[in-house]
Amino acid sequence: MSAQEGASQVSRLKGNGPPLLEAVALMKYYKIRRGGWLVRKKADLKAVDGVSFSVNKGETFGIVGESGCGKSTIARLVLNIDTPTSGTVMFKDRQISGLPSGEWRKLRRQMQYVFQDPLGALDPRMKIFDQVVEPLLIHNIAGISERRDKAAEILRSMDLKDHTFYRYPFDLSGGQRQRVVLARALVLEPELLVCDEPVSALDVSIQAQVINVLAELTKRTGLTMIFISHDLSIVRHVCERVAVMYLGKIVELAEGDLLFDSPAHPYTQALLSAIPIPEPGLKRERIFLKGDPPSPIDLLPGCCFHARCHLAKQICTQRVPEFKPLKDGQWVACYVAHGEV
């Protein structure tokens, strides 16, 4: 997909509000070497392959898919942790991909990242209160007393008690640590929060605590959030629009209720069929996928999903389906969904 085609697609993908962030034809290829000692060949691992989407101001935008589909790579591209092979990222109508480090330092205050592993994201040698104060110090915000007051306020808003402020990360539970990570990101009052699998390492009961904090926070402050997860039941509770990824591509994008009530892509249907039903006696027809995902190095011709799809037709093995609207608010890349076979 060219940048021009990606920009046109993003303009049609926009939701109901002004876009805060836009990704246009994003690609990220990693150069690798293959073969034995005598013969080694260079190849491209296509982690993200022509992805375009927009995130509206005040929206929680979900990205879901299996491990290795490119979800976390998109987060790293959005926040300039990795540089895209091609494509652009726009933030408030300004191109931010490729900016020098000095410009990005200023943007860091407006765009924050919540990592998957809270213990790994925190410094084990620093007390949690000092770690929440640190971003204010780095960005030279307010004086000493104001910084401490602001840090205490945000920690309390995360339902953390004062007696925990001067503990070290290993003294806290998993849920408490994740709330400290959230407090550290939010103390700068960012406009965009990128959450990369923020609850996958937590117990189910603690997951609920963190999800409720995020839901209440976005409702109260109007924060814009990109929420990355492989757990569709959590995504349904949190996100307003959802993009489903497979092998570096978005195969379906729709408003949350529409996606969960009327999934169009066979891969989305298979993912939803695996969600447990919490009511005894109720059953859902399970769709089992064939085999494992193909290698992102040796991609098959045609649709990236056809090797595992129970509905695949001859055309699916030959040509890549266009990502286009199926109905209002729902985009799909599938010949079968569009009735073209």
N, C-alpha and C positions, 0 to 999 in steps of 0.2 A: 504493500500500500504506500503510495506517495504521500508526502506531507500535505499536498494540496487536497488530495482525496480524504486524508484523515481530518483536516480542518473542516471540510464540508460535512463529513460525517458527525463530528463533534457538534457543529452548529445545529444539526437536526436531533442530536441526542439530548440536548439540554432539557432540564426539567422545568419546574414551575417558577423558579427564582433566578436571580442573577448568579452566574457561575463564579465561584471563588477560585476554582482550580480547573484547568483543562489539560489533558494529555492528548497529544496529537501524533498519531502514527509512531508510537514509541517502539523502539526495537533495542534489544540488548543481546548481543552475540558474544560468547566467550570463545577465544581461540584455544584449542586444545591440540595435543599431539596424540596420535594413535599408532598402534603397531608395536612390533618388537624392537629389540636393540638394533637390528640391522636395517630395518625399513620402518621409518616413522613418517607419517603423513599428518599434515595440519588439517583440522576440521573446525567447523563452527558449531558450538552448542547454542541452540536458539532458546534462550531463557524467556524472552518476551519478543513476540513476533507481530508487530503492526497493531498495537493496542491503542484505541482512542476512546476517551470517555470524558465526561465533565462532572464536577461535584458542585452542587448549588450551595450558596451561602445558607448556613443554618441546617444543612441536611446531614444525615448519617448515611453514608454510601458504603455498601457492603461489597467485598470481593471474596468469593468462595471458590473452592476447588480442592483437588487432591494435593498431597505433598508433592512438590517438584513442578507444579504447573506454572509457576512464575509470580505468585502473589507477593511474596516478600521482595522479589526483585523490583516489582512495580513500586513498592513503598520506598525502596532505596533510591530508585530513579527520581521519584517525586521530590525527595528530600536532598537530592544531589550527593548522596553518599556514594553512589555509583554514577558514572557518566553514560548516557545512552549512546548506543552505536549510531542511531539516527532517531529523528523525531524530536519533538519539543515539549516542554512543560510550561504552561502559562499560569501565573498566579496574579489575580486581580488585573487581568489584561496585560501583564508584563511577562515577557519571556525570561524564565529564570534558569533554564538549563544552559550550562556553559558559562555562567557568571563567575567572575573571579572570587577567590576566597573571602576577600574583604567585604564584598557586597553580600555574600552568603552569610557572613557573620551577623549582619544587620537583620537578615531575613529569619535567622534561627529563632528570634524572639517570637515571630508570628507563626512559625510552623514547628511543632514539637512531635517527638516520636516516643511511643510507649512500646518497650521491647517485650518479647515473649517470656523471657526468664527474668523475673524480678530480682532474684538473688544475684544473678550475673550482671544485671544492670546497675546495681548499687555497689559502692565502694565499701568493702568489709571493714576498713580501718577508720571509717568516719561515722559519727553518730548521725542518725537520720535527720535530725533538725538541721545540722550543718549542711547536709546534702541538699536540703530544700532551700536553704539560704543561698547556696553557692551560685545558682543561675542568676539571682539578683545581683550578686557581687560581680560576676563575669560581665554582665551587661550594664554595670554601673547604675543600677536603678535604686533611687532613694538613699537615705542615710542608714546608719547602723541600726538604730532603734526601729525605724520604719521597716527595714528588711526583716527583722526578727518578728515584729508584729504581723507582717504579711505572711511569713512562713507559718507562724502559729495558727493564724486564721485559716489558711488553706488546709493544714493538717487536721484541724478540728472539723472542717467541712467534709473531710473524708472519714469522719467518725472514728478518728484516732484520739485517744485520751492523752492528757498532758503528761502523764507519767511515762508514756512510751517515747516522748520526743528525744530523750537523751540515751536511748538504747542503740545498740548496733544492729545491723540487718539480721544477723544470725540469732538475735534474741526475739525476733518477731515471727509470727505465723506467715504462711504463704499469702493469705489474703491481706494481711497488714502490710507486707512488703510491696504487694502490687499497688495498694493504695498510696504508699509513700512514693512509688514511681509516678503515679498519676499526679500526686501533689507537686512533685518536682517539675513535671511538665506544665502543669496548669498555673504555677505561681507566676509565670511570665505573662499570663492572660493571652495565650496565643489565639489566632483566628482559626487555625487548622490543627487538628490532632490526628495523627496517624497511629492507629493501634494494631500492632502486628501480633495476632494470636495472643491477646492479653490475658486470657484465662485458661489456655490449654494445659498449663502446668499445674493447675489448681484442682483441689477436690471439688465435687459437684456443689456442695453447700457453700463453699467459699466462692465459687464461680458466680453463684446467684448474688452474693454480696457485692462483688465488683461490678457486675452487669447492672444492678440496681443503682449503684453510685453513678455509673456512666449515663444511664437513662435519665436520672434525676438532674444530672449536671447539664446535659444537652437541652433538656426542657427548660431549666432555670436560666441558663446563660445564652442560649442560642448558638452554642459552639458548633462548628462544622467538623465532621469526623469521617475519616476513612477507616472502616472496621474490617480487618482481614481475619478470616477464620475458615476452618474446614467443617465447623459444626453448624449445620443449617438451622437447628432448633434455636440456637442463640441468635443467629443472624435474623431470623424471623421476628424475634422479640425486640431487636435493637434498630434494624435498618429500614429506611424508607425506600431505597432503591438498591437493587442487587445485581452485580455482574458475576456471571459464572464463567470460570476459566478452565481451559483444558489445553495442555501442551503449549503454553505461551500465548494462547489466543483467547479472546472473549467470545464464547459461543452463544451466550444469551444474556440479555440485559433487560430488566423490567422492574416496574414498581413492585414492592415487596409482596403485597396481597395478590397481585396478578401472577407473579412468578410462582408462589406457593399454591395457589388455587388452580392455575391453568399453565403448568410448565409445558413448553413447546419443544425444546430440544431433547432428544433421547437421553443425552447425558444428564441433563437436569432432572428428567423423569426418574432416572436410575438413582440419582443422589437422594431425591425426595422419598423414593420408595424404601430407602434404608433407615429413615427416621423412625424410631420406636413410637408406638401409639400408647399413651399413658392410661388408656381405658381397657380394663380386662374384657376379653371377648371380641373386641374390635380387631379386624385384621386388614392389612393392606397388601395388595398383590406386589410381590417383590420382583424387581427387575435385576437380574444378575448379568454383570458385564463379562465378556469373554476375555480371558487372558490378562496381560499386564499392559500398561501404557507403552506405546512405542518409544524408542529412544529419541530424545530431542536433537540428537546429532544426525541420525539417519531417518528423517521424516518420510513417511510414505506419500506418494502423490495423492491428490484429491483431498477430501475432508480429513482433518487430523484425527477424527474419531471413528472413521469407518471400520477399522480393524476390530473394534470392540462393540459396534452398534448392532443391535438385533433387528433394526429396520433398514440397514444399508442396502442401497440399490447399485446398479452398475455405474451410474453417473457419479456416485459418491466416491468411487475409487479412481476417478479420472480428473475431475475438476474441483477446485476449491470453491465451496459455496459462498455467495456474497452475504455479508452481514447487513441485513436490511430490515425495515419494520414489518412485523406481522400484523400487528394491530396497534392502536394508540397506546403508547407507553411500553411496548414490548418489541424488542429487536432480537432476531435469531439468525444464525448462520446454519441453515439446514434445508436441503432440497425437499425432504419429506414433510417438514413442518409447513413449508410454503406451497405444498401440493404440486411440485414441479416434476414429479416422477410418476 
